[in-house]
Amino acid sequence: MHEPAARSPVHITMHPNDNVAIVANDGGLPAGTRFPSGLTLHESIPQGHKLALIDLPAGAAVVRYNVTIGRAARAIAAGCWVHESLLEMPVARSLEGLPIATVAPPATEPLQGYTFEGYRNRDGTVGTRNILAITTTVQCVSGVVEHAVKRIKAELLPQYPNVDDVIGLEHTYGCGVAIDAPDAVIPIRTLRNISLNPNFGNEVMVVSLGCEKLPPARLLPPGTFALMDERGRAQARTGPDVVCLQDAAHVGFMSMIDSIMATARTHLQRLDARRRETVPASHLVVGVQCGGSDAFSGVTANPAVGFCTDLLVRAGATVMFSENTEVRDGIDQLTARAANPAIAAAMIGEMAWYDAYLKRGRADRSANTTPGNKQGGLSNIVEKAMGSIIKSGTAPISGVLSPGEKLRDRNITGGLVYAATPASDFICGTLQIAAGMTLHVFTTGRGTPYGLAEVPVIKVATRSELARRWHDLMDLNAGRIADGDATVEQIGWELFRLMLDVASGRKKTWAEHWKLHNSLVLFNPAPVT
């Protein structure tokens, strides 16, 4: 993995037991290419795609990451291209008889002395940004809120220089849905917990229409706002500031806008009084995710993120990894790393729920891989999952969240957490915001301009070619690992230090610089009426 990929023919093998490897060279390699080992390519193979290292008879296990990612649909000669059409995907691992909490935690020393400049909140959380977020109860008000936010940014925000941004928490939920269906709890608690994200400073402002199925009192009941003082004593409960567009007091559109702006000014004044303080790195809450993945994701970027995940856990921080279908084929690895049997059982429960959810829609995990994934060399979801799981590092898994839950619902204040989410970039990011994420790390091989308005997003490129082409979109180039110019450990430490700088506001990510923000997408498995 440390040979220079661009200078001579190079393939990368992930484990000594593997019988396939991926082509590392930019642009791929032509037929007739001879490797130093003497292996010769019988056909042209694109970068990131697999070649057979030995002759594989029909039905033979095709092994990458020391895992069977499929079986040969026909005989494949050494030096031939092993692509999707030549692989028969194995069935999903049963959720019965899994190893439970069998992996001993690695011996590590606490990582002390690392800090960042963050915003302390009254509930004990710490934000990395100081943002006024305007919650919406229903999609009907989105246009009004969008108009109001533009005016707030232009007319009010310049008066409050310590406030980073004003955003509308817009979505497509709130009415026209079976609000009392059992699974409706997921989008409702997701929206509620997003409103309480630490980057919003405990300032909750709501815009409601007035006739929706999800009124403010149901979305944010009084108990939502029980805060603790420095001695752990409950403070007085208060409700959110609500602007209801159907109130009789609103005569005309401008009346609505004026009311939103007046309410926003009160919150901006309180947010503007806040200042960054030096806090331990243990207050970081990081979400890790991959999107636009390729065969290098599990070779460069995700292993570096995994190394960084271990550093963060050693520093006492909280790290969430997610994406149900992208870990399902490695569930045995995860249950083995559970800190105790109860956590393993919770993980199995989330996988079983999602299996049933997909079955109701007459789909399965194989629907996950995208055309771009396949163009990047990933043949199926099994191979993709093996490269995805490594983002979680090696620490024991100390907590599990159901979709839409926040860390404090489970009294989680540190360690590695599995936050169960769909693999969709936008839904996963939305659910991690709800969980309490204050900093996001997103790896990509194919490239995506993904960003979130609610938290800074650090994007890590898996390949140097992508990092060069998208030089003003990628924040870190992990492709140097495949080039032989850096190690996983070096990139992991670079990412760790970059996180502290971004969390402190000393650096902006490219997504922040260009203001690239994807919309919130709530996960709604309940019926629409």
Phi and psi in degrees as a GROMACS rama.xvg file:
@    title "Ramachandran Plot"
@    xaxis  label "Phi"
@    yaxis  label "Psi"
@TYPE xy
-104.781  7.69842  HIS-2
-79.1876  148.158  GLU-3
-69.276  115.831  PRO-4
-69.9506  -25.3666  ALA-5
-92.3265  -9.38741  ALA-6
-94.7975  -33.7807  ARG-7
-144.321  163.726  SER-8
-59.5103  125.69  PRO-9
-134.192  133.898  VAL-10
-121.508  152.917  HIS-11
-115.308  125.224  ILE-12
-110.165  133.592  THR-13
-88.996  -21.8385  MET-14
-152.633  145.34  HIS-15
-56.3214  -26.4282  PRO-16
-83.757  -5.90316  ASN-17
-67.094  143.203  ASP-18
-111.852  8.10156  ASN-19
-133.459  156.849  VAL-20
-140.232  167.216  ALA-21
-108.71  147.769  ILE-22
-75.0168  128.481  VAL-23
-95.7253  -19.8197  ALA-24
-71.6845  138.742  ASN-25
-55.4213  132.587  ASP-26
82.5319  -4.18983  GLY-27
79.2396  -168.632  GLY-28
-133.429  143.373  LEU-29
-82.209  164.416  PRO-30
-59.1443  142.593  ALA-31
93.5579  -9.48596  GLY-32
-61.2594  133.656  THR-33
-113.581  126.733  ARG-34
-86.0236  159.431  PHE-35
-53.9205  -28.2664  PRO-36
-71.5381  -13.7502  SER-37
101.911  -12.4777  GLY-38
-65.9081  134.114  LEU-39
-119.181  137.167  THR-40
-77.0999  133.439  LEU-41
-89.7549  -11.3656  HIS-42
-154.645  162.164  GLU-43
-67.6558  139.179  SER-44
-130.753  125.638  ILE-45
-67.5664  160.796  PRO-46
-58.3177  136.932  GLN-47
86.1037  -12.0102  GLY-48
-90.1444  161.591  HIS-49
-91.9779  144.628  LYS-50
-121.015  148.808  LEU-51
-77.5744  129.689  ALA-52
-85.97  -21.3262  LEU-53
-139.481  167.895  ILE-54
-67.5285  130.23  ASP-55
-115.365  110.217  LEU-56
-69.8506  160.649  PRO-57
-54.5297  133.424  ALA-58
87.1158  -6.16873  GLY-59
-70.631  147.486  ALA-60
-68.2213  132.2  ALA-61
-99.4296  119.137  VAL-62
-116.278  124.162  VAL-63
-137.093  144.812  ARG-64
61.2729  23.178  TYR-65
61.0695  29.7751  ASN-66
-131.786  140.398  VAL-67
-73.6821  110.074  THR-68
-92.497  -5.37941  ILE-69
168.337  -179.237  GLY-70
-123.316  144.267  ARG-71
-65.0626  123.567  ALA-72
-71.565  -23.2273  ALA-73
-152.586  173.891  ARG-74
-63.6783  136.99  ALA-75
-126.504  121.858  ILE-76
-80.1053  152.086  ALA-77
-56.6239  134.424  ALA-78
91.471  1.57633  GLY-79
-96.5822  159.51  CYS-80
-75.8686  124.893  TRP-81
-103.646  98.6088  VAL-82
-116.668  178.811  HIS-83
-53.1421  -43.0157  GLU-84
-68.8048  -13.0979  SER-85
-97.9625  2.85689  LEU-86
-115.931  135.098  LEU-87
-101.525  118.399  GLU-88
-73.5296  135.672  MET-89
-70.7196  158.125  PRO-90
-70.1799  158.471  VAL-91
-65.3802  144.73  ALA-92
-61.0105  134.895  ARG-93
-62.1787  148.847  SER-94
-86.8925  4.74448  LEU-95
-95.8181  149.157  GLU-96
65.4713  31.0158  GLY-97
-81.2541  152.516  LEU-98
-67.5309  132.672  PRO-99
-117.564  113.552  ILE-100
49.6088  47.0417  ALA-101
-97.0926  -13.8852  THR-102
-91.0492  121.677  VAL-103
-70.3546  138.136  ALA-104
-57.954  139.489  PRO-105
-64.5284  146.036  PRO-106
-76.5625  112.634  ALA-107
-136.358  152.196  THR-108
-92.1383  143.468  GLU-109
-57.1296  142.975  PRO-110
-99.0658  105.136  LEU-111
-111.308  158.642  GLN-112
93.0494  -1.95236  GLY-113
-94.2331  135.355  TYR-114
-136.823  168.853  THR-115
-145.1  167.374  PHE-116
-97.6248  108.203  GLU-117
-127.065  175.852  GLY-118
-103.967  113.3  TYR-119
-74.7015  138.96  ARG-120
-110.117  160.1  ASN-121
-63.0446  -24.8223  ARG-122
-88.6826  6.44733  ASP-123
95.3393  -10.7679  GLY-124
-79.9867  168.799  THR-125
-132.781  128.334  VAL-126
-94.718  157.78  GLY-127
-100.726  -12.1406  THR-128
-137.127  162.32  ARG-129
-121.295  90.4945  ASN-130
-121.517  138.094  ILE-131
-90.3991  116.267  LEU-132
-108.484  129.96  ALA-133
-104.002  112.307  ILE-134
-77.1864  140.614  THR-135
-116.074  139.027  THR-136
-86.8516  -17.6324  THR-137
-156.285  150.331  VAL-138
-62.735  -24.5336  GLN-139
-55.7417  -28.7319  CYS-140
-92.9699  1.02792  VAL-141
-59.8869  -42.5135  SER-142
-63.3257  -39.8458  GLY-143
-65.2907  -45.0008  VAL-144
-64.9675  -40.3599  VAL-145
-59.868  -43.6728  GLU-146
-63.0463  -44.2844  HIS-147
-64.218  -42.0228  ALA-148
-62.3876  -40.4174  VAL-149
-59.1482  -43.0236  LYS-150
-70.5052  -38.3452  ARG-151
-61.9431  -43.4851  ILE-152
-64.1975  -39.5099  LYS-153
-77.7286  -37.4865  ALA-154
-104.976  -33.2539  GLU-155
-104.389  -43.7497  LEU-156
-56.0114  -38.3707  LEU-157
-59.3719  -20.9752  PRO-158
-79.9493  -10.1584  GLN-159
-127.955  77.2796  TYR-160
-65.9419  -16.2049  PRO-161
-89.111  0.0919781  ASN-162
-97.5198  127.516  VAL-163
-74.7456  -37.2885  ASP-164
-167.133  165.898  ASP-165
-127.2  127.847  VAL-166
-135.042  152.026  ILE-167
-99.1078  128.296  GLY-168
-86.3244  77.4948  LEU-169
-93.317  150.243  GLU-170
-159.677  -178.577  HIS-171
-113.234  24.8555  THR-172
-108.728  -178.563  TYR-173
112.311  -24.8572  GLY-174
-155.446  165.602  CYS-175
69.5292  20.8362  GLY-176
-127.968  160.789  VAL-177
-80.9433  85.4781  ALA-178
-65.3582  -22.295  ILE-179
-103.884  7.04006  ASP-180
-64.6497  149.167  ALA-181
-53.3633  -41.3692  PRO-182
-82.5281  -3.21121  ASP-183
-64.9869  -18.0643  ALA-184
-59.1673  -28.8164  VAL-185
-66.9461  -56.8623  ILE-186
-65.4804  -32.1751  PRO-187
-67.2542  -49.0955  ILE-188
-70.2129  -27.3127  ARG-189
-62.6827  -49.9087  THR-190
-64.7915  -39.5543  LEU-191
-60.7975  -47.3111  ARG-192
-75.0127  -28.8712  ASN-193
-60.9015  -41.5007  ILE-194
-60.8893  -23.1084  SER-195
-102.233  14.3203  LEU-196
-58.9462  140.692  ASN-197
-57.8284  -23.2015  PRO-198
-73.0939  -4.24482  ASN-199
-105.272  5.30269  PHE-200
63.484  26.3387  GLY-201
64.1635  15.0104  ASN-202
-95.7884  113.424  GLU-203
-116.818  118.108  VAL-204
-127.46  133.671  MET-205
-125.907  138.473  VAL-206
-113.78  123.867  VAL-207
-120.397  154.433  SER-208
-83.0849  -50.1319  LEU-209
126.697  -19.2258  GLY-210
-121.972  6.51929  CYS-211
-72.8051  161.155  GLU-212
-72.1306  -20.8052  LYS-213
-111.799  79.8635  LEU-214
-73.7965  163.364  PRO-215
-54.8629  -38.2853  PRO-216
-65.6445  -28.0801  ALA-217
-85.306  -36.7894  ARG-218
-67.7578  -44.0438  LEU-219
-131.541  74.3231  LEU-220
-65.2273  161.343  PRO-221
-52.3905  -38.3702  PRO-222
-62.6053  -16.7217  GLY-223
-60.1886  -27.0439  THR-224
-106.211  21.148  PHE-225
-72.6327  112.006  ALA-226
-106.785  155.472  LEU-227
-108.753  142.809  MET-228
-83.3151  -174.913  ASP-229
-64.7621  -19.0236  GLU-230
-98.0894  8.35483  ARG-231
81.3583  13.6494  GLY-232
-92.088  141.862  ARG-233
-68.4125  131.843  ALA-234
-88.9171  175.531  GLN-235
-62.3632  143.437  ALA-236
-85.7095  136.123  ARG-237
-132.764  154.659  THR-238
-98.319  175.562  GLY-239
-78.4606  159.173  PRO-240
-78.4383  125.013  ASP-241
-119.122  130.19  VAL-242
-108.953  114.728  VAL-243
-102.673  117.242  CYS-244
-66.4802  -26.9004  LEU-245
-85.1937  0.0322164  GLN-246
-56.8752  140.687  ASP-247
-60.5264  -23.9555  ALA-248
-67.1412  -19.7806  ALA-249
-88.0533  109.051  HIS-250
-111.293  100.301  VAL-251
89.8606  163.092  GLY-252
-61.2807  -43.8151  PHE-253
-64.3576  -28.9956  MET-254
-62.803  -39.8074  SER-255
-64.1974  -46.9068  MET-256
-62.6792  -43.3937  ILE-257
-61.1987  -38.9564  ASP-258
-66.2985  -42.8811  SER-259
-62.4225  -42.9858  ILE-260
-66.7926  -39.0826  MET-261
-65.2141  -41.602  ALA-262
-66.3079  -41.4873  THR-263
-61.4493  -37.284  ALA-264
-59.1385  -40.3063  ARG-265
-60.6604  -43.5806  THR-266
-70.848  -37.7327  HIS-267
-62.2203  -37.8721  LEU-268
-61.4917  -42.4221  GLN-269
-70.1548  -42.2906  ARG-270
-64.4256  -36.3935  LEU-271
-66.8144  -21.6604  ASP-272
-78.1119  -10.144  ALA-273
-80.3285  150.994  ARG-274
-135.402  151.574  ARG-275
-67.3741  144.223  ARG-276
-129.547  152.936  GLU-277
-74.3465  122.135  THR-278
-131.867  154.843  VAL-279
-63.4274  152.32  PRO-280
-61.0965  -16.113  ALA-281
-62.8911  -16.6054  SER-282
-84.4057  -3.82501  HIS-283
-71.6733  140.849  LEU-284
-125.821  107.07  VAL-285
-111.528  133.569  VAL-286
-106.271  135.204  GLY-287
-115.913  143.109  VAL-288
-157.377  157.025  GLN-289
-129.695  147.189  CYS-290
-153.552  150.489  GLY-291
59.2211  45.3206  GLY-292
-74.362  155.301  SER-293
-138.2  -175.327  ASP-294
-66.9514  -18.1288  ALA-295
-83.4253  -13.8691  PHE-296
-55.8223  -43.3941  SER-297
-84.9679  3.38415  GLY-298
-106.411  -39.054  VAL-299
-118.562  -73.416  THR-300
-64.4634  -49.7911  ALA-301
-67.0247  -39.9718  ASN-302
-60.9242  -37.8114  PRO-303
-65.5543  -40.4769  ALA-304
-63.6847  -39.5997  VAL-305
-61.617  -41.6338  GLY-306
-62.1589  -43.6023  PHE-307
-64.9413  -37.0889  CYS-308
-56.773  -44.4269  THR-309
-62.2089  -38.9012  ASP-310
-62.3662  -44.1741  LEU-311
-63.4152  -43.6734  LEU-312
-63.1114  -40.5834  VAL-313
-62.9872  -29.1755  ARG-314
-83.5249  -1.13211  ALA-315
91.6111  3.04403  GLY-316
-75.5139  170.397  ALA-317
-107.464  130.097  THR-318
-125.347  129.547  VAL-319
-110.465  132.258  MET-320
-118.878  159.831  PHE-321
-148.621  -150.693  SER-322
74.2939  81.3941  GLU-323
-50.1355  -53.7373  ASN-324
-71.0188  -16.1502  THR-325
-95.1548  5.4622  GLU-326
-127.018  -8.7945  VAL-327
-55.313  -38.8525  ARG-328
-78.7558  -3.71006  ASP-329
-118.962  25.2884  GLY-330
-58.4462  -31.9138  ILE-331
-65.5036  -34.1618  ASP-332
-65.4541  -37.4277  GLN-333
-76.6073  -45.2827  LEU-334
-63.6733  -31.8292  THR-335
-65.8007  -30.3275  ALA-336
-90.362  -1.13518  ARG-337
-59.7882  141.481  ALA-338
-66.9144  -25.2421  ALA-339
-158.985  167.673  ASN-340
-60.4209  -33.1655  PRO-341
-63.6527  -38.6272  ALA-342
-69.4467  -40.4013  ILE-343
-60.5255  -42.8699  ALA-344
-63.3866  -38.9146  ALA-345
-64.7448  -38.6543  ALA-346
-66.1597  -43.5198  MET-347
-62.1574  -39.9186  ILE-348
-61.2873  -40.522  GLY-349
-66.3907  -40.4549  GLU-350
-65.9301  -41.1355  MET-351
-64.8132  -41.727  ALA-352
-60.8658  -41.5258  TRP-353
-73.9041  -35.8805  TYR-354
-56.8613  -44.7546  ASP-355
-67.7528  -37.159  ALA-356
-61.5357  -45.852  TYR-357
-65.188  -38.9325  LEU-358
-63.4428  -38.1821  LYS-359
-60.6116  -33.1472  ARG-360
-90.1749  9.1283  GLY-361
55.8568  43.6251  ARG-362
-132.237  169.448  ALA-363
-143.452  -175.933  ASP-364
-63.1764  -21.7215  ARG-365
-66.4691  -17.6319  SER-366
-72.607  -7.48381  ALA-367
-68.2557  -49.8052  ASN-368
-63.5618  134.674  THR-369
-96.2303  165.673  THR-370
-56.1514  -37.7574  PRO-371
-65.8364  -39.2687  GLY-372
-55.9535  -45.0797  ASN-373
-70.0376  -38.5945  LYS-374
-63.7842  -27.6924  GLN-375
-85.9632  3.54597  GLY-376
107.106  -3.74365  GLY-377
-86.6284  116.583  LEU-378
-79.6135  -32.5949  SER-379
-160.725  179.335  ASN-380
-69.8728  -26.8286  ILE-381
-64.4065  -48.4432  VAL-382
-62.906  -41.6651  GLU-383
-62.4565  -41.878  LYS-384
-62.8688  -39.3593  ALA-385
-62.4302  -36.9311  MET-386
-79.4044  -19.625  GLY-387
-81.405  -43.3991  SER-388
-59.7442  -30.1729  ILE-389
-64.0531  -15.7918  ILE-390
-59.1455  -24.9845  LYS-391
-80.0136  -2.98832  SER-392
68.9954  -145.552  GLY-393
-123.619  -2.44832  THR-394
-66.8566  155.071  ALA-395
-65.2821  146.986  PRO-396
-83.6689  117.541  ILE-397
-106.457  1.39823  SER-398
-167.907  157.344  GLY-399
-135.162  133.881  VAL-400
-115.417  137.655  LEU-401
-79.5889  161.582  SER-402
-55.4914  128.536  PRO-403
90.5797  -13.6938  GLY-404
-74.0452  153.526  GLU-405
-107.735  158.418  LYS-406
-54.2112  -39.7008  LEU-407
-71.5384  -18.1863  ARG-408
-62.3469  -28.9042  ASP-409
-108.297  11.1769  ARG-410
55.6221  38.9437  ASN-411
-94.5158  123.74  ILE-412
-128.384  18.386  THR-413
168.525  163.415  GLY-414
98.4015  -174.855  GLY-415
-92.3428  128.867  LEU-416
-127.165  136.543  VAL-417
-94.5404  113.308  TYR-418
-100.279  107.731  ALA-419
-68.847  120.511  ALA-420
-146.192  158.668  THR-421
-61.4796  164.709  PRO-422
-82.9966  -13.2005  ALA-423
-50.3217  127.025  SER-424
-51.233  -47.4852  ASP-425
-72.6717  -39.9459  PHE-426
-71.2053  -41.336  ILE-427
-59.9646  -48.0483  CYS-428
-60.2797  -41.7768  GLY-429
-61.4531  -44.9499  THR-430
-69.0883  -34.1929  LEU-431
-69.4921  -33.4458  GLN-432
-61.7013  -44.4754  ILE-433
-60.6851  -35.814  ALA-434
-67.5985  -20.964  ALA-435
119.071  11.5614  GLY-436
-59.2591  137.509  MET-437
-119.193  -5.2941  THR-438
-153  134.053  LEU-439
-118.833  138.011  HIS-440
-119.051  126.069  VAL-441
-129.417  117.928  PHE-442
-98.698  146.571  THR-443
-152.011  143.722  THR-444
-110.197  -36.9962  GLY-445
-80.8477  -27.5865  ARG-446
102.747  133.285  GLY-447
-155.172  139.451  THR-448
-85.6585  23.1985  PRO-449
-47.019  139.844  TYR-450
-159.931  163.429  GLY-451
-128.714  137.198  LEU-452
-74.0484  -24.4345  ALA-453
-83.4887  -28.6103  GLU-454
-143.23  150.763  VAL-455
-68.4762  141.085  PRO-456
-116.962  117.721  VAL-457
-92.694  120.992  ILE-458
-104.302  132.292  LYS-459
-116.799  121.847  VAL-460
-83.7052  139.77  ALA-461
-83.8289  -21.4783  THR-462
-129.639  144.662  ARG-463
-65.9885  -33.6068  SER-464
-61.5693  -42.0656  GLU-465
-65.8905  -43.4537  LEU-466
-61.1931  -35.2969  ALA-467
-71.28  -46.2084  ARG-468
-66.9773  -40.3567  ARG-469
-106.471  50.0453  TRP-470
-62.2737  -24.2981  HIS-471
-109.175  26.8768  ASP-472
-131.031  -28.4775  LEU-473
-94.7353  133.2  MET-474
-90.7101  -23.0309  ASP-475
-149.569  137.607  LEU-476
-103.728  101.815  ASN-477
-84.4347  -5.71349  ALA-478
-62.2227  -19.1707  GLY-479
-60.7823  -21.3965  ARG-480
-67.0965  -47.7315  ILE-481
-68.369  -28.2538  ALA-482
-72.7741  -16.4367  ASP-483
86.4258  10.9031  GLY-484
-96.2112  -7.33885  ASP-485
-156.978  159.932  ALA-486
-101.688  165.176  THR-487
-55.7251  -43.2387  VAL-488
-63.4933  -41.5509  GLU-489
-64.544  -44.2598  GLN-490
-67.1525  -36.7682  ILE-491
-59.8807  -43.5268  GLY-492
-67.7221  -38.5818  TRP-493
-59.566  -43.2203  GLU-494
-63.98  -43.0553  LEU-495
-57.6231  -48.1908  PHE-496
-68.018  -36.5766  ARG-497
-63.4563  -39.5255  LEU-498
-58.4395  -44.5281  MET-499
-64.0421  -37.9554  LEU-500
-68.3595  -43.1446  ASP-501
-67.9549  -42.9288  VAL-502
-60.8887  -31.6555  ALA-503
-83.4941  -7.61833  SER-504
80.6047  5.17169  GLY-505
-72.5302  -27.6412  ARG-506
-130.437  146.175  LYS-507
-104.31  144.034  LYS-508
-75.5162  163.557  THR-509
-62.5083  -37.0828  TRP-510
-61.4377  -38.8994  ALA-511
-67.1848  -42.409  GLU-512
-58.0883  -45.7378  HIS-513
-88.9941  -4.34879  TRP-514
57.1767  49.5214  LYS-515
-90.8836  109.907  LEU-516
-130.34  123.163  HIS-517
-82.9409  151.481  ASN-518
-70.4499  152.198  SER-519
-68.0913  138.372  LEU-520
-128.769  107.581  VAL-521
-75.984  141.415  LEU-522
-83.9053  113.919  PHE-523
-125.488  88.0494  ASN-524
-80.7184  -1.67576  PRO-525
-80.8502  162.118  ALA-526
-67.8078  153.038  PRO-527
-104.969  129.788  VAL-528
